[in-house]
Amino acid sequence: DAGVTQSPTHLIKTRGQQVTLRCSPKSGHDTVSWYQQALGQGPQFIFQYYEEEERQRGNFPDRFSGHQFPNYSSELNVNALLLGDSALYLCASNLARERSATNEKLFFGSGTQLSVL
Amino acid sequence: GDSVTQMEGPVTLSEEAFLTINCTYTATGYPSLFWYVQYPGEGLQLLLKATKADDKGSNKGFEATYRKETTSFHLEKGSVQVSDSAVYFCALRSNFGNEKLTFGTGTRLTIIP
């Protein structure tokens, strides 16, 4: 059973460019969340997608946008890249109906390391 | 807003030493509390969690107790191993229809043989 898979693993872009990161949730999961982890910091919540809609959003500008497809996979798009967008981008998945259940578990991918030059 | 303050690292211990990593939080209501671990080159993995006051989460010899009176969730292990070397993150999730996890800055733990 594959866990959460993210692609690409590494990416180098220049300022002003646009980037798309991809995530496939763990089999059976229907909810995807994205986090940004700057070097030496804890992950920060970007947004969550469920039923192809953005359910909740963190404190990130509109340059960050996302999408969820009918097969539950998701994309994170970042426009007009800034140097400060350099970070590890993590995708996490879970099953919505297990939310708040004692056996609820969020699974994280290994991330996409984005470097903006 | 919600926040997590975590013991700064890095922390270096000898094998079989006792481990404590401190974590305190600020949140409205009664959040759920988590410890996640990140091994080199891997994604975050849930280590343990507690969903209400006085609950004790435990896994792989690690324990943490949800202390509402001190707003703390300190991670402990009685005898660490080299394989415990990783970065540990304390996190919370508010229970008011909130989906996001709020993380601390992480504590890098290195165990030397």
Interface residues (C-beta under 8 A of the other chain):
Chain A: G3 V4 S33 Y35 G40 Q41 G42 P43 Q44 F45 Q48 R55 Q56 G58 L90 A92 R99 S100 T102 K105 L106 F107 F108 G109 S110 G111
Chain B: V4 Q6 Y36 G41 E42 G43 L44 Q45 L46 T51 F89 A91 N95 N98 E99 K100 L101 T102 F103 G104 T105 G106
